[in-house]
Amino acid sequence: MTAWPLNWRELIEEATRRRKNENLSQAALAAIAGVSRATVLSFERGDTNLQLSKVFDLLTALGLLEGVGPVDSQDEFAQASRIRWQDLVADLAEDDPARLPFGHVSYDYWIEGAEPVPLKALPNILRAIPTYTGWPPFWLASKPGLKPYNRDNGLECWLGGGTDRLFRDAGHSDFWRVAPEGRAFLRRGYQEDGPDNLQPGAVFDLILPVWRSAEVLLHAAALARSLGAAAHGLVHLRATYTGLEGRELVSWAKPLSRNSAPPGLRARASSANLEITVHSDRLEEELELIVAYLLRPLYARFDGFELPQSLLAEELTQLRRARAYLP
């Protein structure tokens, strides 16, 4: 019989290395894997009395185990996307901003009731989706080294590698995947960690989560219409923010804005996991309420801060107006 010995200590060391490379605290990894922080702590200490299912959850979240999730599920799609991103950044220099060393936000969504389209039709469908800013989610670049490509029966794009990169900073190193049956994943670094900030990892912008989350939700609504799910389909959306702990909530993107957070608010947790399910045909008309509900736990990480509804409404009005000025 062929033996396949498993070196438990090496597995723990590799898992711990991956967690730290992704800038995840033990608590953040626990949240992503759906286990307790005590489980992560025990695993990294070498405890062999853990439930095997919990160990599987940890290893799967870190890209060290495949094939244990439900077949054709959004969890499997999102996990495969995270693993793919880890593979892409593995060859980058240790100090490359595309590794997103100070944290990132990941969105993934699934459109229930979508009618799958041929893969070759997907690029044109995505290009037809309205954009609201100069750096929209799921942007389709045209340069040979940056444009999306077919992979694993879906469309994939990584803007963090190659010589054709437009900007060499975390906020412009997007990785995304979209599948013809209405599944999507996006990972993006924080603009606050770019070259315009002397202290990357020190601040978290007050407004950018509103704009970015609204853009992803509107993207899902538009894709739902294109895939025949606008009248009855549900959009299941999740967002995960990492690298939050210690950051101060500030008006960084709009320093002259009258809307600002009280001084001294800092994140007391390393991550935030957000989730919402809504009817796709209600996304646009109820966008303000949906974004408020989605982001409430994120802002609460900053000493319990609550985003004023008036500020949210004003920013979403500006976002909609910005659409009119884009080609």
N, C-alpha and C positions, 0 to 999 in steps of 0.2 A: 504494500500500500504506500502511495506517495505521501510524504509528510509535508505539511505547509505550516511550519512553526510561526507563531505570532510573538514578536518581542514586545511585551506589554510596555516596558519602560520607554522604548523607542517610539511607540505609538503615542504615549502620553506627551513625550517631548515634542513630537511633531505637531500634535494638536495644540499644545501650548504656544509653540512658535507661530502657528497660523493665527491663533487668536490675537497675539500681540502684533503681528504684521498687519492685521486688519484694524488695529487700534481699538479693539474691543476689550472692555473690562470683563471680569468674570460675570458681573450682573448683566451686562449687555448680551453676552453669549447665552446666558441662561434664558433671557427673554426671547431671543431668536429661536433657540432650540426647544422652548416650551418646558424647561425644567427649572428647578430651584437653583439659587446661587450656591447653596450648600452642596448640591450635586456636582456642580462644576469644581468647587473647592476640593471635594473628596476625590473626584476623578484625577485632578492634577496632583494630588498628594499620593496617588497610586493605590487608592482603596479598591480592593477587588471584590467587595461585597455589594457593589451597586447593582441595581436592576439592569439587565442587559438591554432592555428597550430604551432606557434613559441614556445609556452609553451610545446606542445607535443614534439617538436623537442628536447628541453632541457631535458625534463623528460626521453625521450627515450635514449638519449646519456648517461644519468646517471644511466640507468638501473631501472628507476622507472615506466616505462610504456612499455608495450609489445603490439604487434599486430597492430601497426599503419603503418608499412612499407609494401612495395609490397610483395606479397606472393612469396616465392622461389627466392628472390633476393639476390644479394651479400651484399647489405646493411643490410638486415635482418640477414644473416649469420654472418656478422662481428659484428653486434650489439649483437646478441645472444652469440657470443664468448666473448665479453667484459663483458656482464652480468654474464656469467658463471665464468669468472676469478674473478670478484668481489665476487661472492658467495664463491669461493674456499679460497680466502685470508681472508674472514671475520672472521674466527675463529683463525687466527694466532695472536701471540703476537704483540703488537703495534710496537715493535722494530725489528720485524723479517724482514731481508733483502728481503725475497720473496714478501713482500708488494710493493717493488720497490718504496720506499718513495722519492727518489731523481729524479725520472723520468724513462722513458722507451721508447723503440721503438716498434711499432706494424706494422707488415706487413699483408696485406691480398691480395689475388689474386683470380681471376676467369678465367678459361680457356673456352673460347667460342668455341663451336664446339666439346667439349669433349663427348665421349661416356661413359655413366656411367657403372661402373663395380660392381659386387657383393661386398658387404662390406667385406666379408671374404677374398676376394682377395687383398684388399687394403694394408695390412701390408707387404706382399711380394713385391708388386709393389713399395712401399716406400723404402723398404730395398735395392732394386736394383738400386736406384738412386745414382749416383756417389757423393762422398763427397770430399771436398777440404781442410778442416781443421779438427782439432781434436774435435771441438765442432760445428758440422754443424747444420743448421736449421732443424727442424722437425726430431730431433734425436730420434731413436727408442731404448730406454733402454731395457735391458733384466731382470733387477731385479724386483721381484714381486711387490714391492711398487712403482715402477717408470715406468714400461712398459705401453705402450698405452692400452686403453680399448675402447670398443664400447659404444657409447652414442649418442642418438638422430640421428640415422642413419648415423653415422660418426665415425671417429677414433679420440680419444682425449688423450692428455698426459699433465700431470702437474708435473714438476720436483721440485716444491717449497714446497711440503708437505711430510709428512711421515718421518719415521726414516731411510729410505734407501737413503737419499739425499747424493750425492757424494760431493757436495760443498755447503756451506751455505752462499752464497752471491748472489747479485742481478743478476749478469751476467750469473749465472748457474741455474736460477729458471724459466726456460722457461715454457710457457703454449702455446699449439698449438692444432688446430683442422684441420682435413682434411676430406672432404666429397667425396663420390665415384663419384659425377658428376663433379669433378674438381674445388672445392672451398677449399681455405686454409686460415688459420689465425695463426699468430705467435706473441706472446708478449714476449719481452726479456728486462731485465734490462741492464744497462750499466756496462761493465767490469771496467770502470774507477771508479765506486763507490764501488769496492770491498775492501777486507781487506788490499790490497797492497797500498792503497791510504789513506794517513792520513786525507785528507779532501774530503770525498765523496760529490759529487755535485759541485765541484770546477772547474773541467777540462772536456774537451771534446776532444776525440782523433781525430787526423787528418786523420788517415788511416782506422780505423775500419769500418766506414760507407761504404767505398768502398768495402771491403771484404764481409761484411755482406749482402749488397744489391746485389752484384754480385752472392753470393751463393743462395739467394732466387730466383733471376731471373733464374739462371741455374737450380734450383730445379723445377721451373715452366715449363721450356723448356723440361726437362726430363719427368715430369709427363704428359705433353701434348703429347709427343710421345707415352707414355704407354696407354693413353686414346684415341688414334687415331686422335689427333687434330694437329699433327705436320705440316702437309702439308697445312692446310688452316685456322687453328684456331687462334684466337686472345687471348692474355694474357692481362687482365686488372689488373694492380697492383697498390696498394696504400701503402704508408708508412707514419706513424705519429710519430714524435719525440716530447716528452714532457720534461719538466724540464730543458730547455736550458738556460734560462735567467741568466746572470751573469757568466756562465762558460767561461773559457779561452780555446781557441783552441791551443792544444799542441801536440807534438809527444810523446804520453804517452806509447803506445804499443811498439814502436820502438825508444827508447830514443837515440840510437846511429846512427840512420838513417841520411843520408845526406839530406833527404827530411824533411823539417820542415816548419811550418807556421811562419810568422813574429810575433814577441813577442807582447803581449798586445791586441790581438784580442779577443773580448768578444761578447757573444750572447746578442743582444738587444731585443730579443723576446723570449717568453717562449716556443713556439712550432713551428713546421714546418710540413705542410701537403703536401705530394708529391704524384704525380699520373702520370701514363704513360700507354698507350695501344700500344702494339707491336705485330707483327706476331710472333707466337711461333717459326717458323722455321728460324727466323732471329736473335733470341736472342743470340745465341752463336757467330755467325760470326760478329755481330755488337755490341757486349757486351760493348766495350769501349764507343761508342757514346751513347748508351742507359743509362749506369750508369752515364755518365757525365750530360746528360739531366735531369735524375731523381734527382740527388743530388745537382744540381746548386742552387735551392732555400734554401736548408739546409745550405750550406756553406755561402750563402749570409747573413744569420742571424748573422754571426760573422763579423760585421763591413764591410760588402760587399765583403768579401774574395772570390776569384775565384780560384778553385782548378786547378793547372797547368795540362794541358793535358799530359805532359811528365811524371808527377808523377803518374797520373791515369794509363797510359799505363804500366809503370814499375810495379805498384802494381798488376795489373791484370795478367801480365806475371808471376809474382811470384806466384799468386794464382793458375794459371794453372799448373805451375811446381810442386807446393805442392801436387797436385793430384797424381803425379807419386810416391810419397813417402809414401802414405797411403795404408794400406792393402785393 
